[in-house]
Amino acid sequence: MTTEVAPSSATAAPPAPGGGRPRRRRTARWVAGIALVVVVAVVAVLATRPSYQAEEALSPLVGHQAPPISTTTVTGQRFSLAAERGRWVILNFFASWCVPCQEEEPELVAFAYQHRQAGGPLLVSVVFEDTDAAAAAFQRAEGATWPTLTDPGTKIALAYGVTSPPETFLISPTGVVAAHIYGAVTTSFLDRQLARAERSFG
């Protein structure tokens, strides 16, 4: 007599082929979707925020006499910072290859035009790690008319601690460094900084 043994209920049935794959696929799609949303959000922020964000930066020069400058302009004229005593000097380090400098230049042109009256603040540019020819061509194209200084061996940049353009220094009529600005300025930002420096340094 043959006895049939019923299959035990404790023995698990083999999983259906591919049983765990749909869940893994759904998880992968969720992760990919979240990553896409994050990328889109980052791109949107970068696209809408200003490409220049000037801010006042620390410098050991602030409150002290500005390092002397005696050099030539890219057009061959002599320039001495000491000769400009009695007026504010806006000393701006730039390069033609610098993207923030390219964005800043029209703002500087507007600032110079607004302050073109006799005795007003004088804008002075210093070429930073660029050829004089490229710097001069860049400024001609932008309509800059203020003195642009050559800096062989980056001696002026080293004296002022400049590491990356654009950087700007506000120098008082008495020759004292009143402010150091890092990043590309706007006309309104520069006006506010100048007004603040005038209250503090006369």
Backbone bond lengths (Angstrom), bond angles and torsions (degrees), N, CA, C in turn:
res aa  C-N    CA-C-N  psi(-1)  N-CA   C-N-CA  omega(-1)  CA-C   N-CA-C  phi
1 M - - - 1.454 - - 1.519 108.53 -
2 T 1.304 115.29 130.86 1.478 120.79 -176.99 1.502 109.75 -96.78
3 T 1.370 115.81 129.97 1.478 120.86 179.10 1.515 109.47 -104.18
4 E 1.333 115.68 123.81 1.472 120.10 178.34 1.507 109.25 -89.03
5 V 1.329 116.48 135.01 1.467 122.21 179.34 1.515 108.85 -104.85
6 A 1.312 116.11 122.82 1.477 120.62 -179.87 1.520 109.99 -73.07
7 P 1.298 118.37 142.84 1.485 121.15 178.56 1.505 110.10 -60.96
8 S 1.355 116.85 138.56 1.466 122.19 -178.67 1.510 110.49 -72.03
9 S 1.355 114.65 138.83 1.466 119.14 178.82 1.516 111.21 -72.09
10 A 1.378 117.57 -15.69 1.468 120.37 -178.98 1.514 111.90 -78.00
11 T 1.368 116.14 -16.64 1.456 119.21 -179.36 1.518 109.56 -81.98
12 A 1.373 116.78 118.91 1.479 121.05 -176.48 1.504 109.50 -72.28
13 A 1.321 115.15 140.49 1.462 120.33 176.27 1.514 108.28 -73.11
14 P 1.318 116.05 145.66 1.479 118.35 179.52 1.525 110.02 -61.88
15 P 1.356 117.93 141.80 1.470 120.16 -179.06 1.507 111.18 -63.23
16 A 1.298 113.21 148.72 1.461 117.94 177.54 1.511 109.15 -66.73
17 P 1.330 115.93 144.10 1.464 119.19 -179.06 1.532 110.40 -54.79
18 G 1.373 114.88 128.80 1.460 118.98 177.80 1.499 114.25 71.72
19 G 1.341 118.57 19.20 1.458 120.83 -175.53 1.501 113.85 -62.33
20 G 1.378 118.23 -33.25 1.466 120.10 -176.92 1.506 113.65 -91.71
21 R 1.318 117.99 -6.38 1.461 119.85 -173.80 1.525 114.58 -71.16
22 P 1.338 119.35 -40.99 1.480 118.00 -179.28 1.517 112.50 -56.64
23 R 1.343 117.78 -39.80 1.471 119.40 -179.70 1.521 110.44 -65.41
24 R 1.356 116.08 -43.22 1.455 119.06 179.55 1.521 111.09 -63.58
25 R 1.333 116.74 -38.01 1.461 119.72 178.61 1.521 111.71 -64.81
26 R 1.354 115.61 -41.10 1.477 118.80 178.76 1.522 110.63 -63.44
27 T 1.336 117.14 -40.62 1.470 121.12 179.01 1.530 110.96 -63.23
28 A 1.332 116.00 -42.59 1.467 120.01 179.90 1.521 110.95 -63.17
29 R 1.366 115.10 -39.79 1.470 118.42 179.34 1.522 110.74 -65.67
30 W 1.341 117.21 -39.36 1.472 121.01 177.95 1.530 110.39 -61.66
31 V 1.334 116.18 -46.23 1.472 120.21 -179.60 1.524 110.52 -61.86
32 A 1.333 116.59 -44.78 1.466 120.52 179.51 1.527 110.95 -62.97
33 G 1.336 116.27 -39.29 1.463 120.00 179.30 1.514 112.22 -65.21
34 I 1.346 116.77 -42.52 1.462 120.83 178.69 1.524 110.35 -64.46
35 A 1.330 116.66 -41.86 1.464 120.55 179.21 1.527 110.84 -61.77
36 L 1.332 116.54 -40.27 1.455 120.89 179.11 1.526 111.14 -63.41
37 V 1.332 116.50 -42.03 1.464 120.68 178.82 1.523 110.96 -62.28
38 V 1.338 116.38 -42.13 1.465 120.76 179.35 1.524 110.59 -62.85
39 V 1.329 117.07 -45.00 1.463 121.09 179.81 1.518 110.96 -61.20
40 V 1.334 116.88 -44.87 1.469 120.96 179.48 1.526 110.41 -61.65
41 A 1.334 116.77 -41.27 1.465 120.51 -179.80 1.518 111.32 -63.92
42 V 1.340 116.97 -43.00 1.465 120.54 179.47 1.523 110.94 -63.63
43 V 1.333 116.46 -44.44 1.463 120.62 178.67 1.528 110.61 -60.71
44 A 1.327 116.71 -40.59 1.466 120.41 -179.82 1.520 111.20 -64.08
45 V 1.324 116.55 -41.00 1.475 119.97 179.04 1.520 110.50 -64.72
46 L 1.330 116.87 -45.69 1.459 120.40 -179.51 1.518 112.13 -64.92
47 A 1.315 116.05 -32.19 1.461 119.81 -177.79 1.523 112.61 -77.07
48 T 1.328 117.55 -27.26 1.456 119.80 -174.28 1.519 114.12 -101.80
49 R 1.335 118.50 -18.10 1.460 118.46 -178.88 1.525 109.68 -79.71
50 P 1.355 118.18 154.24 1.458 120.49 177.26 1.520 110.40 -61.53
51 S 1.342 116.81 141.06 1.449 120.34 -178.95 1.512 111.15 -79.52
52 Y 1.340 117.80 -13.23 1.448 120.13 174.36 1.522 108.22 -121.88
53 Q 1.308 114.85 138.82 1.456 120.37 178.68 1.514 107.87 -140.66
54 A 1.316 116.20 80.47 1.457 121.04 -179.23 1.518 110.10 -67.38
55 E 1.303 115.66 145.75 1.456 120.86 176.36 1.520 109.47 -151.05
56 E 1.317 114.91 150.97 1.455 119.32 177.81 1.523 108.29 -71.59
57 A 1.315 115.91 132.89 1.464 121.18 -175.91 1.522 110.41 -119.83
58 L 1.321 115.41 154.82 1.458 120.71 178.34 1.525 109.97 -69.31
59 S 1.316 115.14 144.03 1.459 121.32 174.79 1.514 107.87 -155.15
60 P 1.330 117.93 135.01 1.466 120.13 177.72 1.524 112.44 -65.89
61 L 1.337 116.58 -11.97 1.462 120.05 -179.52 1.521 112.59 -78.66
62 V 1.317 117.81 -24.31 1.466 120.76 -176.29 1.529 109.93 -60.73
63 G 1.327 114.65 129.01 1.459 120.39 -178.77 1.518 113.50 89.98
64 H 1.341 116.68 -1.09 1.467 121.07 -179.22 1.526 110.11 -122.67
65 Q 1.317 115.43 164.91 1.453 120.02 178.37 1.525 110.43 -60.64
66 A 1.318 115.72 136.71 1.460 120.65 179.31 1.525 110.09 -67.50
67 P 1.326 117.39 141.22 1.470 119.42 175.28 1.524 109.93 -56.15
68 P 1.326 117.58 139.09 1.468 120.20 -178.01 1.519 111.94 -64.86
69 I 1.313 115.21 148.00 1.465 121.35 177.04 1.515 108.48 -130.24
70 S 1.300 117.11 124.64 1.457 122.35 174.87 1.518 107.16 -143.86
71 T 1.317 116.44 106.60 1.463 120.87 -174.04 1.523 108.98 -155.41
72 T 1.311 116.68 -165.23 1.460 121.11 176.73 1.518 109.98 -116.41
73 T 1.317 115.25 158.45 1.458 120.57 175.71 1.529 108.37 -85.86
74 V 1.322 115.77 170.05 1.472 119.72 179.73 1.526 111.24 -66.64
75 T 1.335 116.45 -13.85 1.474 119.95 176.96 1.525 111.61 -97.94
76 G 1.355 116.86 4.47 1.457 120.12 174.03 1.511 116.13 92.96
77 Q 1.328 118.67 6.50 1.459 121.19 179.89 1.532 109.85 -88.90
78 R 1.323 115.72 151.33 1.461 120.16 177.87 1.523 109.81 -78.54
79 F 1.348 115.52 145.42 1.463 120.40 177.04 1.523 108.80 -139.05
80 S 1.346 115.13 137.02 1.457 121.65 175.64 1.519 108.23 -133.75
81 L 1.319 116.99 126.26 1.460 120.70 178.66 1.528 110.85 -63.49
82 A 1.326 116.63 -35.65 1.467 120.59 -179.52 1.524 111.55 -61.25
83 A 1.323 117.12 -29.97 1.466 121.09 -179.11 1.525 112.13 -70.77
84 E 1.340 117.17 -13.04 1.466 121.10 -178.01 1.524 112.08 -98.05
85 R 1.330 118.74 10.90 1.461 121.31 177.21 1.530 109.39 -57.91
86 G 1.312 116.06 143.53 1.461 120.75 -178.61 1.520 113.12 102.44
87 R 1.320 116.89 -6.98 1.465 120.60 176.47 1.525 109.59 -141.48
88 W 1.318 116.51 160.01 1.454 121.25 176.41 1.523 109.74 -74.20
89 V 1.314 115.54 140.75 1.463 121.62 176.10 1.526 108.22 -120.45
90 I 1.317 115.89 128.84 1.468 122.25 175.33 1.517 106.40 -103.55
91 L 1.332 116.51 103.50 1.464 121.93 -175.08 1.525 109.11 -96.46
92 N 1.320 115.76 114.85 1.469 121.23 -173.03 1.524 111.15 -118.92
93 F 1.336 116.70 122.88 1.465 122.05 176.80 1.530 108.54 -94.63
94 F 1.325 116.66 130.72 1.465 120.73 -173.40 1.521 110.61 -148.42
95 A 1.338 115.20 170.41 1.470 122.31 172.68 1.525 108.16 -148.17
96 S 1.306 116.47 147.20 1.464 119.88 -178.44 1.522 111.88 -67.27
97 W 1.339 117.59 -26.23 1.465 121.15 -178.10 1.530 112.53 -84.63
98 C 1.311 116.95 -7.63 1.462 122.57 -175.01 1.535 110.01 -83.25
99 V 1.337 117.14 116.68 1.466 121.37 -177.37 1.530 112.44 -61.88
100 P 1.341 119.96 -46.65 1.471 118.55 176.53 1.526 112.56 -60.49
101 C 1.343 116.73 -32.63 1.466 119.84 177.06 1.530 110.41 -65.72
102 Q 1.316 116.54 -37.99 1.465 120.96 178.30 1.526 110.65 -64.54
103 E 1.324 116.73 -36.97 1.457 120.71 178.68 1.531 111.04 -74.17
104 E 1.315 116.01 -31.65 1.461 121.92 -177.17 1.525 112.76 -76.22
105 E 1.332 117.54 -33.07 1.466 121.49 -169.71 1.532 114.02 -55.30
106 P 1.339 120.15 -45.16 1.474 118.49 177.32 1.526 112.70 -60.37
107 E 1.326 117.14 -31.50 1.463 121.06 177.71 1.527 110.32 -68.19
108 L 1.322 116.70 -39.30 1.462 120.44 177.39 1.527 110.99 -67.38
109 V 1.317 116.14 -39.18 1.471 119.99 176.98 1.525 109.94 -60.19
110 A 1.332 116.81 -43.89 1.468 120.88 179.02 1.529 110.67 -65.08
111 F 1.335 116.63 -40.78 1.467 120.26 178.92 1.525 110.56 -62.32
112 A 1.321 117.13 -45.65 1.463 121.36 -179.94 1.533 110.94 -61.79
113 Y 1.315 116.94 -39.27 1.463 120.76 179.54 1.533 110.87 -66.45
114 Q 1.317 116.61 -42.96 1.466 120.77 -179.23 1.523 112.30 -66.81
115 H 1.335 117.63 -25.30 1.461 121.58 -177.73 1.530 111.16 -113.07
116 R 1.321 116.23 33.56 1.458 120.58 -175.18 1.523 113.52 -77.84
117 Q 1.340 118.41 -5.86 1.460 120.49 -178.18 1.529 110.18 -64.83
118 A 1.324 115.61 153.78 1.462 121.17 -179.69 1.527 110.15 -59.37
119 G 1.316 115.77 134.33 1.457 120.19 179.37 1.511 114.13 84.46
120 G 1.329 117.64 -3.15 1.458 121.23 179.19 1.522 110.44 -72.48
121 P 1.334 117.05 173.56 1.463 120.00 179.60 1.530 111.38 -61.02
122 L 1.325 114.75 141.38 1.459 120.79 -178.77 1.518 110.01 -102.38
123 L 1.310 115.73 124.45 1.467 120.85 174.16 1.523 108.97 -83.68
124 V 1.319 116.56 131.57 1.463 121.96 176.68 1.526 107.76 -133.73
125 S 1.325 116.69 127.20 1.459 120.87 178.94 1.524 110.24 -103.41
126 V 1.330 115.92 150.15 1.467 122.13 175.71 1.523 108.03 -125.48
127 V 1.315 116.13 127.26 1.464 121.14 179.71 1.533 109.24 -70.63
128 F 1.335 116.26 126.72 1.463 121.05 -177.76 1.526 109.95 -116.33
129 E 1.335 116.19 112.90 1.475 122.46 176.81 1.534 111.88 46.59
130 D 1.315 114.08 52.62 1.465 121.59 179.39 1.524 106.83 -147.16
131 T 1.315 117.29 161.17 1.455 119.21 175.44 1.525 108.91 -79.36
132 D 1.318 115.56 148.08 1.465 119.41 179.39 1.532 110.84 -61.92
133 A 1.324 116.44 -36.80 1.464 120.54 -179.17 1.523 111.21 -64.28
134 A 1.338 116.56 -45.37 1.469 120.12 -179.91 1.526 110.60 -66.02
135 A 1.331 116.82 -41.24 1.464 120.87 179.59 1.524 111.27 -64.16
136 A 1.346 116.18 -42.89 1.466 120.33 -179.88 1.525 111.27 -65.69
137 A 1.333 117.04 -42.19 1.469 120.77 179.08 1.522 110.61 -63.56
138 F 1.327 116.47 -41.36 1.467 121.50 178.73 1.526 110.58 -60.32
139 Q 1.326 116.87 -46.81 1.460 119.24 -176.95 1.528 112.10 -71.20
140 R 1.320 117.06 -34.97 1.469 119.02 175.45 1.523 110.17 -60.68
141 A 1.325 116.26 -44.07 1.471 120.68 -179.14 1.520 111.65 -63.67
142 E 1.337 117.35 -31.06 1.467 121.16 -178.32 1.527 112.54 -88.38
143 G 1.326 117.36 -11.37 1.460 120.01 179.38 1.516 114.72 87.92
144 A 1.335 117.34 19.42 1.464 120.86 178.26 1.531 109.56 -74.36
145 T 1.331 116.52 134.78 1.472 121.21 -177.51 1.525 112.72 -122.66
146 W 1.324 118.40 -0.57 1.460 121.15 -178.16 1.525 110.27 -84.01
147 P 1.334 118.14 169.03 1.468 120.56 -179.63 1.532 112.27 -63.62
148 T 1.312 115.60 135.84 1.467 122.01 175.78 1.515 107.50 -121.57
149 L 1.322 116.25 118.96 1.457 121.52 -170.43 1.518 112.71 -95.84
150 T 1.323 115.35 141.55 1.455 120.62 171.48 1.532 108.29 -78.98
151 D 1.323 116.42 154.84 1.464 120.24 -179.86 1.523 110.07 -141.58
152 P 1.342 116.59 71.28 1.475 119.26 179.89 1.525 111.25 -60.38
153 G 1.325 115.51 131.02 1.458 119.76 -179.96 1.511 113.87 72.19
154 T 1.335 116.63 11.38 1.480 123.57 -179.20 1.534 112.10 49.96
155 K 1.336 116.90 35.91 1.463 120.77 -178.57 1.531 111.83 -65.73
156 I 1.328 116.36 -40.21 1.463 119.30 179.66 1.529 109.72 -67.42
157 A 1.331 116.63 -44.80 1.467 120.67 179.30 1.523 111.22 -59.43
158 L 1.313 117.16 -41.24 1.459 121.01 179.26 1.525 110.90 -65.60
159 A 1.327 116.88 -39.86 1.462 120.78 -179.84 1.519 111.28 -63.97
160 Y 1.338 116.50 -32.18 1.467 121.10 -178.83 1.528 112.40 -96.09
161 G 1.330 117.38 -1.81 1.460 120.06 178.31 1.510 114.27 72.21
162 V 1.324 117.21 27.35 1.464 121.32 -178.22 1.524 109.96 -78.66
163 T 1.329 116.52 132.33 1.467 121.45 -179.31 1.521 113.55 -119.89
164 S 1.328 117.23 -26.91 1.463 119.36 -176.26 1.525 109.46 -155.52
165 P 1.332 117.72 121.93 1.461 119.26 -179.60 1.534 111.26 -76.55
166 P 1.322 117.34 157.36 1.458 125.72 -3.53 1.527 112.24 -85.55
167 E 1.317 116.01 143.05 1.452 123.20 172.60 1.524 107.67 -133.25
168 T 1.320 116.42 142.42 1.459 121.19 -174.08 1.520 110.30 -133.20
169 F 1.325 115.62 140.42 1.463 121.99 177.50 1.524 109.10 -122.35
170 L 1.328 116.06 134.34 1.452 121.66 173.78 1.516 107.80 -97.55
171 I 1.333 116.41 120.54 1.451 121.81 -177.09 1.519 108.90 -114.48
172 S 1.326 116.65 124.78 1.462 122.60 -174.14 1.531 111.60 -72.13
173 P 1.335 117.21 166.79 1.473 120.70 178.03 1.529 113.14 -60.30
174 T 1.322 117.53 -20.09 1.468 120.28 177.39 1.523 112.39 -92.95
175 G 1.335 117.19 3.70 1.455 121.58 176.60 1.509 114.90 88.40
176 V 1.335 117.37 12.90 1.460 121.36 -179.43 1.534 109.85 -93.57
177 V 1.337 116.48 137.69 1.467 120.56 175.82 1.525 107.98 -72.98
178 A 1.335 116.22 116.63 1.468 121.50 -176.35 1.518 112.67 -95.59
179 A 1.330 117.83 -26.15 1.463 120.30 -178.61 1.516 110.21 -161.59
180 H 1.317 114.66 151.66 1.460 122.65 174.49 1.518 107.19 -124.46
181 I 1.316 116.45 124.24 1.466 121.86 -176.70 1.523 108.83 -116.69
182 Y 1.322 115.29 129.96 1.468 121.38 178.28 1.524 108.62 -109.15
183 G 1.307 116.03 131.70 1.466 120.05 179.43 1.516 111.13 103.67
184 A 1.316 115.01 170.86 1.465 121.46 -176.73 1.524 110.80 -76.38
185 V 1.318 116.13 125.76 1.460 120.83 -178.24 1.527 111.07 -88.03
186 T 1.313 114.86 159.04 1.455 121.79 167.40 1.527 107.18 -109.36
187 T 1.325 116.43 165.29 1.461 120.24 179.58 1.516 110.99 -59.78
188 S 1.332 116.96 -45.51 1.464 120.46 -178.32 1.524 111.48 -65.93
189 F 1.333 116.97 -39.69 1.469 120.25 178.87 1.521 110.12 -62.88
190 L 1.326 116.51 -43.44 1.456 120.81 -178.96 1.526 110.55 -66.39
191 D 1.318 116.94 -37.92 1.467 120.52 176.59 1.525 111.09 -61.72
192 R 1.328 116.56 -43.65 1.470 119.97 179.84 1.521 111.03 -64.75
193 Q 1.318 116.67 -42.70 1.456 120.45 -179.87 1.531 111.12 -65.02
194 L 1.325 116.13 -39.13 1.459 120.12 179.77 1.527 110.59 -67.03
195 A 1.321 117.57 -43.26 1.460 121.24 178.62 1.522 110.55 -61.86
196 R 1.294 116.61 -41.74 1.475 121.13 178.84 1.524 110.27 -65.17
197 A 1.343 117.30 -41.87 1.454 120.56 -179.62 1.526 111.20 -67.76
198 E 1.322 116.82 -35.40 1.469 120.51 178.76 1.516 110.75 -63.95
199 R 1.336 116.96 -37.00 1.465 119.85 178.47 1.522 111.44 -67.82
200 S 1.332 116.39 -33.14 1.460 120.42 -176.12 1.533 113.26 -88.25
201 F 1.339 116.04 -34.87 1.464 119.41 -173.21 1.530 113.49 -118.15
202 G 1.327 116.04 0.72 1.475 118.69 178.06 1.492 112.08 70.65
